[in-house]
Amino acid sequence: MSFVVPWDGAYRMENVAYFEQNIGLRYHDIIIAGRHEDATDPRIKWEVKATSVGDQSKITIQSDSQYIGADSEKVVYNAKPYEWNVSYRDVGRWIIQDPASGLLMYLPNNLDGTEVQLTKDGAGEMSYWRFIPLRPPSN
């Protein structure tokens, strides 16, 4: 059975292994970092858009005019749109994969300011993400 990304909208992206750790920005620089939802500068609202749907759907993730992307096996934040592969794993569990390297986005620990990184499959729940809606889907 395959699952597709059924929505476009505004989301908080929370790591499954570390409760309340979201993808955000460290201050206003370009480093994508783990952020507790109560952090002073969480910047955790992301616009997620499905660019294709199927067994392995593709999405873009952006805030304002900047996108989360990958460059040289690192997670980056820049103005260039970037398509990620996303796959459903279980209720509320998705993996986000860099199509160029095949590596998965994961959060190595639960300390505020920890950089989101890329890893080979096998990081378990640290590489699973929840998409928590902040506004109803647009489709």
C-alpha positions in Angstrom: 0.0 0.0 0.0 1.4 3.4 -0.9 0.7 6.7 0.8 1.0 10.1 -0.8 1.4 13.6 0.5 -2.2 14.8 0.7 -1.6 18.4 1.4 0.0 21.7 0.8 0.1 24.2 3.7 1.8 25.7 6.7 3.4 23.2 9.1 5.6 22.8 12.1 8.0 19.9 11.4 8.6 18.0 14.6 11.2 15.2 15.1 9.5 11.9 16.3 12.4 10.8 18.5 12.6 14.2 20.4 9.3 15.5 21.5 8.7 19.2 20.7 12.0 19.5 18.7 11.1 21.3 15.5 13.0 22.3 12.4 13.8 26.0 12.8 16.7 28.5 12.4 19.4 29.4 14.8 18.9 33.1 15.1 18.8 34.5 11.6 21.6 32.7 10.0 21.4 29.9 7.4 21.9 26.9 9.7 18.8 24.7 10.0 18.7 23.7 13.6 16.6 21.7 16.1 14.4 24.1 18.1 12.2 23.4 21.0 8.7 24.9 20.3 9.2 27.3 23.3 12.6 28.6 22.1 12.9 32.4 21.9 13.4 32.5 18.1 11.9 29.2 17.0 11.0 30.2 13.4 9.2 26.9 12.9 6.4 27.7 10.4 7.2 26.1 7.1 5.3 26.2 3.8 5.2 22.6 2.4 4.2 22.0 -1.2 3.8 18.7 -2.9 5.4 19.0 -6.4 4.6 15.4 -7.3 2.7 12.6 -5.7 3.2 8.8 -5.9 5.0 6.0 -4.1 7.7 8.5 -3.3 6.3 12.0 -3.4 8.3 15.2 -3.8 8.0 18.3 -1.7 9.5 21.7 -1.3 9.9 23.3 2.2 10.2 27.0 2.5 9.8 30.0 4.9 9.3 33.4 3.2 11.4 33.2 0.1 14.1 30.8 1.4 14.0 27.0 1.1 15.5 24.0 3.0 17.8 22.2 0.6 20.8 20.0 0.5 24.3 20.8 -0.8 27.3 18.5 -0.5 25.5 16.2 1.8 24.6 19.1 4.2 21.2 20.6 5.0 21.2 24.3 3.9 18.8 27.2 3.8 18.8 29.3 0.7 16.8 31.0 -2.1 17.0 28.0 -4.5 13.9 25.8 -4.5 14.8 22.2 -3.6 12.7 19.0 -4.0 12.9 16.4 -1.3 11.6 12.9 -1.5 9.1 12.2 1.3 7.7 8.7 2.2 5.1 7.7 4.7 6.4 5.2 7.3 3.6 4.8 9.9 0.9 7.0 11.5 2.5 10.4 11.9 5.9 9.3 10.7 7.5 10.5 7.5 11.0 10.3 6.2 12.5 13.2 4.2 15.2 12.1 1.8 17.7 14.0 -0.3 17.2 12.6 -3.8 20.8 13.4 -4.9 22.6 11.5 -2.1 19.9 9.2 -0.9 20.5 10.4 2.7 17.7 11.1 5.2 17.2 14.3 7.1 17.6 13.6 10.9 18.2 15.3 14.2 21.1 13.7 16.1 20.2 14.9 19.6 17.5 16.9 21.5 19.6 20.0 22.4 18.3 23.4 21.2 20.4 24.5 18.3 21.5 21.1 17.2 21.9 21.1 13.4 19.6 19.0 11.4 21.8 16.6 9.4 21.7 13.9 6.7 22.3 10.3 7.5 22.1 6.8 6.0 18.9 4.8 6.7 19.2 3.3 10.2 18.9 6.4 12.4 15.5 5.1 13.5 13.1 7.6 15.0 15.7 10.4 14.8 15.0 10.4 11.0 11.2 10.4 11.3 9.2 13.6 11.1 5.7 14.7 11.9 4.0 17.5 9.9 1.8 19.4 12.3 -0.7 21.7 10.5 -0.7 25.4 11.4 -3.5 26.2 8.9 -5.8 24.0 6.9 -4.5 22.4 3.7 -5.0 24.4 0.6 -6.1 21.4 -1.5 
